[in-house]
Amino acid sequence: MLISIVYDSGYGHTAKQAQAVAEGVRRVPDAEVKLIAVASGPIPWETLESSDAIVFGSPTYNGSLSARLKQFFEDSTQPVWRGLKWRNKIAAGFTNSGAQSGDKLNTLVSMALFAAQHAMIWVGLDLHPGNSGSKGSVDDLNRLGSWLGAMAQSNVDEGPDVAPIESDLKTAAHLGQRVAEVASQFRQGVNSSSALAGGQETEMTQRVRTG
């Protein structure tokens, strides 16, 4: 089972978040992970097409996606969209900003809409909001209170060796593990459906298997 993480990072903070997502993926048996930075060269399209899940990551700039990830979404994936080559793949997202809010939700909504347009299946966080009571703290998982995806906050005067804080990275790892677990369950369900059909795949099963 292959999980790909497609991300952009301006100062290294979101890259560190991406690495935490990958760490969470590796907690699931038989799960492999591929980190793909959109700024690092040609996109390995065959790898993405063969992935069971794709997790998207971007810093939040002015309440939106970074220009590089937006270009990847709007320009690079047109052939994928026309062929619906990512149909029924699991999708998820994460983002980082300097502000506590920074309108990060808008970035995650943009990712979820992109996934929906590609007929992907979005997976959010299964965590209650942390740091939301008198006994809470910044060390809580999901301290920024997100459900749609993993959020992180990094002080703009601190490099990626300091920020994001540990709880934000643990939240990202939790998302990675959840995505891998859901993708594994989905894959097992597809295989079971195929077996119940006596080895004769239905049209829907073929679509799910081929993505």
N, C-alpha and C positions, 0 to 999 in steps of 0.2 A: 504494500500500500504506500502510495507516494503523496506527500503533502508539499505543495510549493508555496513559498512566501514571496510575494512580489511587493517590493517596497521602494520608497525613496527616502533619503535622509539628507538634511542640509548640514547639520553640525555634528552628526554622530549619535544624537540622542535617540532618534527613531530607529537607527541601525541596532542600537543596543536593545531596544524594545523588540525588534525583529528576532534577535538572537535569543531573547527570553521565550518568545513564542516557539521557536525551534526547539528549545530545551524542553518545553512542555510536550511537544509532539513526540520527542524521543522517549518519553515515559511510557508510551503505549507500545506493547509488543508488536513487532513486524511493521512498525511505521518508519518510513524513511522521510527525510526532509531535504528540500532544496531551497536555499536562499538565493533570490534573484533580485539584485539591485538594478533598477531601471537605468541608472546612470553609468553602469559598468560595462556596457557594450551590447552586442546583439542579444535580443531576447530569444531564449531557447524554446521556440514554439512547440516543438515536438514533446518536450518535457511537460509543458503546461497541458497539452492535449492528453497526455497519458496520466496526468495527476488525478487522484481521487478527490482532492480538495485544493482550493487556492485561497490563501489568506492575503489580503491586501493591507498595506501599511503606508502611512504618509504623515509628515508633520502637518499641523494645521497652521496655515499662514493666512492672516486676515479672514479667519473664519471659514477657510475652504482648503481644498486639496493643494498640494504643491504643484507648480506648473509642469514639472516633469511627469508626475503620475497622471495628471489631467491629460497631458498629451498622449501618454500611453493609453488611457481610457478612450479618448475621443478619436485618435488617429490610428494608432497601431493595431487596435483590435477589430477594425472594421471587417476584415476577411473572416475572423472568428465569429463575429456576430451574424454575418450573412449566412454562414453555414450552421449556426447554433452549435458550434463544436464543443462548447462548455455546458451544454444542456445537462441538467441534473447533477452537476458537480457541486459538492459542498463549498460554501463561501463564507468568509468572515472578515473582520477588519479591526485595525488598531490605529491609534493616532496619538501624537504628542504635541504639546504646545508649551510656551513659556508661561502663559497665564493659567490660573486654576481652572477657569472655564475656557476662555479663548474661543468659544463657540465651536468646540470640538465635535459636538453632536452633529452639526451641519456636515462636517467632513465624513463622519460615519454614515449619515443618511445618503450622501452622494455615492459612497461605495456600495451601499445596499441597493440603491436604485440601479447602479451599473450592473450589479450581479443579477438583479431581476430582469433587466433587459437582455441578459445573456441566458435566461432561463435557468439560473443557478439557484441553489437552495441555501438561504442565509441562516447562519447559526450565531446567536448572540451569547452573552454571558448568563450563566445560571447562578449568579451571586447576588445576595442582598447588598444594598449599599452599605459601605463601611463608613466609619467616622461620622455617624449620623445621630449619635446620642451622647449623653454626658460622660459615658464610660468608654466612648470610642477614641481612636487616635489615628494619626497619619500612617501608622503601621498596619492598619486594617487592609485586607484585600478589598478591591473595588472602592477605595477611599473617595474616588471622585464620582461615584454613584452612577455608573453607566450600565445599561442593559444591551444596547445595540452592538457594542464591541468594547475592546479594552482601551481605556484612556490612561495617559501618563502626563505628568507635568514636570518640566525641567527648568530650573532657574537659568535665565539667559546668561548669567555671568559664571556658570559652572560648566565644565566640559563633561563628556560622556563617561569619564572615569569617576565622576561624582553623581551625576544625574542621568536618568530618573532615579528616584529613591527606590529602595528595595521592595516596598509593598507594590509599587506600580509594575515592577518587573515580575514579581510573583503573580500579579493579576494577569499579565501578558502570558506567562507560562501556563496559567490555568486555562486561558483561552486556547492555547495551542493544544493542550491535552484534551480539552473538550472537543475541539474540531476533529482530532484524530480518532477519538472514541466514537463520535457520531458517524464519521466516514467509515469506520470499521463496521459499525452496526448496519449502516446503509448497504455496504458492500455484501455483508452476510445475508441481508434480506433479499438482495437481488439474486445471489447464488441459490438461496433456498427456493425462491420463486421459480427459478430455472429448473431446479431438481424436481419440484412438485409437478411441473409441466412435462415430466418424463423426458427431459432433455430437449424438448421442443420450445424454443424461446418465442414468447409473444413479441409483437411489434414494440410494446412499451418496454419490455425487458431488454430488448436489443438496444433501444435508445438510451436506457439507463446505463447499460454496460459500456457502451461506446462513448457516452458523454456527449 
